Amino acid sequence: MTAPLLTEQSLSMLRCPETRQTLRLIDAAQLAQLNDKIAARTLLNRSGSKLERPLDGGLVREDGQVVYPILDRIPILLADEGIQL
């Protein structure tokens, strides 16, 4: 997993674009599961688009329901790009 461009301080300032909940970095096991689904071409984001590239990481919403992808070490904090868990 490539480290995202996030420090503890910057992570503490980020919020879910939909609910304003805090975010945390995804754990390695969850990331592996998502990337397995991407490899199998079965993972969709909230807009219904199939994910085609493995994630570098992810930011999980406080309630654990949505993860926002990190691609090329950049968090994608758009509601439609979120992945329902």
N, C-alpha and C positions, 0 to 999 in steps of 0.2 A: 504494500500500500504506500503510495506516495503521500508525503505529509502535505496537508493543505496549507495555504498561506494564512494561517490563523494563529494568533497568540491567545493566551488565556484572556487577556484584556479585550481583544477584539471579539472573541467568541461570546463574552459576557454581554456585549452590546447588541448582538444580532438577535432578531426576533422572527417568528413565523410571519410571513406577509399577510396571512389570512386571519389568524387569531391573536397575534402578538405574544404568543407563548414563547418561553425561552427555548433554546436549542442546545443540544449536546452532540458531541461527535459519536457517530455510530461505532459499535464495537466490531471487532474483527470477524466474529462468527456471523453477525447479521449482514455485514458487507459481503462476505463470501457467499451467503445464501442469495443475496440480490444478484451478484455477479454470475452465479450459476444459472439463475433464471434468465438473465440477459443473454448468456451463451446459448441457452435453449430457445431463445427468441420468444419467451412467454411473458416478459415483464412490460407492463404498460404504465405510463405516467397518468396523472389525473386528467389530462386532456385526451387520453385514449391513444396516444402515440406510443409505438413500440420502441423501447430503448435498444440501441444497437451497439453502444460502446460501453465497456466495463467502467464502473465508477472508481475514482481514486479514493473516495470516501463519501461520507454523507452526514447531514445534520438532522438529527431526530428531534421532532417536536416534543415538548415536555410531556404530553399525554401519550406519547409512543405510537400515535396513529399514522403519522406521515413522516417521511424522510425526504429531505431536499438533497439532490445530488451534488457532489463535488467532482467536477471534470477539469482536467488540466490544472488541478490545484486551486480552482476557483469555485466557491459555493454559488449555486444557481438558486436564488431565493425568489422564484416566481411561483405563484400558487398552482398554475397549470403544470409546472415541471415537477411538482411534488409526487412522490410515490406512496400510494396507500399501503400501509403495513397490515 
